[in-house]
Amino acid sequence: MTTGTARPSTSASPTARQVWTRARGIALAAALLLAGAVALAGLQSDARHGTLDPRSADPYGSRAVAELLADRGVSTRVVTTLAEARTATGPDTTLLVAVPDLLTPHQQRTLHAATTGSGGRTILVAPGSPSVGTLAPGVTAAPATSRSAALSPDCALPDARRAGTAETGGIRYTTRHLDADTCYPSRRLATLLRIPDASGDGDTVVLGAPDILFNTRLDQQGNASLALQLLGSRPHLVWYLPSLSDTSTTDQDDEKSFFDLLPSGWLWGTLQLFIAAALAALWRARRLGPLVPEKLPVAIRASETVEGRARLYRNASARDRAAVALRSTTRTRLAPLVGIPVTQAHTPEALVPALSAHLHGDGQPLHSLLFGPPPHDDTALITLADQLDALEREVRRP
């Protein structure tokens, strides 16, 4: 007798509510972590910009000097493209180039043409050999840098004399300009140069190290005094941060392909490797003599070999190859039985007449059987094998 009481389910699959109960703690933690990361990124997005950035309060940013200049009435504007830097030049503007070596040769020439004769001041922060010769013609960067960071002015430039010892030690420079101010020497080479513009009231200042602009070094030695005097000589300061993504004024001559960047030695080396590989292939491909048969470690029955080859033919649907093998083997065995040399077993003009004379029949069916077209399906192939077997039995019959 059955009852109407329902049995509880025995399914082991968890329900949606069970899955949510188990996973809600992990989901809540992930959501909180994501929200915290977004909030932290939002709070720091305005404070973190990069090295030598006047908007950055990081130790190696320059926000402190920008704030001090603002207290003195000097406005600071950040630009990141060469077009903005060119249009900002003027007699009442100081243009500071933070990383001159990032500029391409064409950009360096364009910037120098814009600043020459503008009447303003151009400050190059630690330019190396790739840029100083173009942005400040007549100035050369020495290969060895200064051994010490804090140096004495030892020059007649009023800004340097008022600042006193400052951390300008970095790249050292030589110049052929006789009227240039060579300050803060290290081993008789200057780490700060001021080159007056011959065509106007402007000048170019080459600074060997960026330390006096860093937030973390501004209160050391006379760094703050020197930075404020160099950057505050005009009412407007344009802070140019060159970027590798600025391609608006890139010269087509500066764009090089991958092969142009490779030195010629690599191309010749690659050609030699190709020649060596070709010679090695020819050497290894030459014949070393006739093939030597190798004895099998075990004896394999003929029936197994035949069965294995038949399966390969079947998998490949090679009925034509199978038919050729069956007919060829049958002709080879029939030829000696009817007095035909084995060398002529595969010649229809010799084998078919001899078989017809031996069997006292018409040669047309024999020619189609032994030399006919390949079978069109597996059934026809089996029929062909049966007919060849029957023909051989009949010829062998006494």
Disulfide bonds with the S-S distance in Angstrom:
Cys155-Cys183 1.99
